[in-house]
Amino acid sequence: MQAFQEEEYTKRLDMGLWKRLVLLARPYWIHLVGIGLLMAVSAVLDVYLPMMNARAIDEFIARKTTDGLTAFVIEYIVLVLLQVATIFAFLLLCGVVETGVCYRIRKLGFQKLQELSFSYYDRMPVGSLMSRLTNDTQRMGDTIAWSILDLLYGAFYLVSCGIQMLRLNTMLGVVVLLVLPPLALLSFYFQREILSSYRQVRRRNSQLTGAFNEGIHGAGTTKTLVREEMNREEFHEIADGMRVSSVRAASLSALFLPLVVSLGSLATAVVLWKGGEQVLALEAGLGGMTVGVLQVFINYSVNFFGPVRDIARVFAEMQSAQAAAERVLTLLETEPEIRDREDVIEKYGDVFHPRCENWEPIRGDVEFSHVSFQYTEGEKVLDDFCLSVHAGQTIALVGETGSGKSTIVNLLCRFYEPTQGEIRIDQVDYRERSQMWLQSSLGYVLQSPHLFSGTIADNIRYGYPEASLEKVTRAARTVGADLFIEALPKGYETEVGEGGSGLSTGQKQLISFARAILKNPRIFVLDEATSSVDTETEMMIQKAIQTTLSGRTSFIIAHRLSTIRSADQILVIEGGKIAESGTHRELIARKGMYYTLYTNQFQDEQGLSLLENA
């Protein structure tokens, strides 16, 4: 998905894209206007100050007099102080704009991540998203603030300097200005090539960030599978690709600036040649220009190409940053695949502004009516799936990997929506209500629980931040988590570490179960929630399940079939369809697919038990 998006990026400098990006700086438009005015003042002063030097040469040095020197010095000091104040002011404003734009992009980016659908995170690697919200965002702040400064200054200086050169000496002014067309052609060519190179660099950087992320998070798996050498080779391939792309981009930039300098030096040489002839002609009484004016012209011809180089550099930097800009805007402009209709949002609110007072209570009746679903075109995961569940019933889903069990509960939770058909909650198509209305009444316990940095109490109340400690301890006591929590030195104030690294898998699972229960959900989903815990912990969770699921509609994806014998209905899923359904006793008596699965697993567990007790 990421590679496809980057291939769709434009190959030339896209001013439309930069306009969209500059719109992100709208809260700082006064600062940007101030920067523009200060740049105009600074450029005019830089054009005027060499004229002061010309006056010093022609009025005081050439004439060997000090008449009027005091007024001249005062005027010069005032101009220098004004220039210093101007520089201080625009540097301050640019710093404010840079910091503010980075802050706004990151805030909007994180908000967008909260809005995006579950499916987005199935496709996008974590490393790529991290890169967009850190490195790419910082690049955007730098470019908007400082590149605008250089562009404005360069534009004002070139216009002022060009007018002044033509006014002082039309012929020499035209000589200098004639360098601009070949310079523009060079810039056009190198901008295109530099952009292409830096796009490759950004793509490789994204892959590099992803490799670091996977290498760190998957270190345990790497050690157990002895993949260090293969991982090193794979990483070297990515790193070498980034090195090659970076060298090519740097080489193009290194070639571009010397060519610009060479053209500028050629123009300065012509000014010295022709201007020197005019100075000699003036001394011979034939008319020409003074030494002071020649000095001004040399100053202008040298400094004239400084802003040209800066503008060329800014365009090159903008092209190198355009890949980052495209990545940032792609994220900010991504629309959630699951969206509530406008009339639904008006009544029930959105994810950031829920109108809870309009939410109807959920009883828990669930109906899948001729539901079909496909992740990709032409590959149906569910086909004409029908299921009716009454409030308070417990439904167990069993079947081979890839049969569609997780898809059923993901559709129920509205992480995805049916391609065809309807899912009704309490006899109403759930698309007639808001996502928050449904998901605020869901309890979802995953096979691999995720804990956030903070204390155990913080993690239990994560979905219910205002919950009192009493409610937190009651939820923990319900699932039996209080036994190990209270045995810890700091109890509920114990820090869990990054991702819950300070706790065992079973302890993390109990905490995630308590977290789900604390919300008092009407619909409960357990996605193989006991498959990664030991037998003793499983027994504790089973006891908690029997207590907490009473009166709630529950869907259990079961790995250990012994845990679902009390379910009201067991569905054997095969190829996105219900192959068998019934209670545990009914399915065992039928001696079909469920019977085979159950007896095979029972024999495996019995064999393992015998080995452990041998």
Secondary structure, DSSP 8 states (H G I E B T S, - for coil): -HHHHHHTS-SS--HHHHHHHHGGGGGGHHHHHHHHHHHHHHHHHHHHHHHHHHHIIIIIITTT--TTHHHHHHHHHHHHHHHHHHHHHHHHHHHHHHHHHHHHHHHHHHHHHHHS-HHHHHHS-HHHHHHIIIIIHHHHHHIIIIIHHHHHHHHHHHHHHHHHHHHH-HHHHHHHHTTHHHHHHHHHHHHHHHHHHHHHHHHHHHHHHHHHHHHHHTHHHHHHHT-HHHHHHHHHHHHHHHHHHHHHHHHHHHHHHHHHHHHHHHHHHHHHHHHHHHHHHHHTTS----HHHHHHHHHHHHHHHHHHHHHHHHHHHHHHHHHHHHHHHHHHT---SS---HHHHHHHB-SSSB-GGG-------EEEEEEEEEEETTEEEEEEEEEEE-TT-EEEEE-STTSSHHHHHHHHTTSS--SEEEEEETTEEGGGS-HHHHHTTEEEE-SS----SSBHHHHHTTT-TT--HHHHHHHHHHHTTHHHHTTSTTGGG-B--GGGTTS-HHHHHHHHHHHHHHT--SEEEEESTTTTS-HHHHHHHHHHHHHHSTTSEEEEE-SSGGGGTT-SEEEEEETTEEEEEE-HHHHHHHTSHHHHHHHHHHHHHHHHHHHHH-
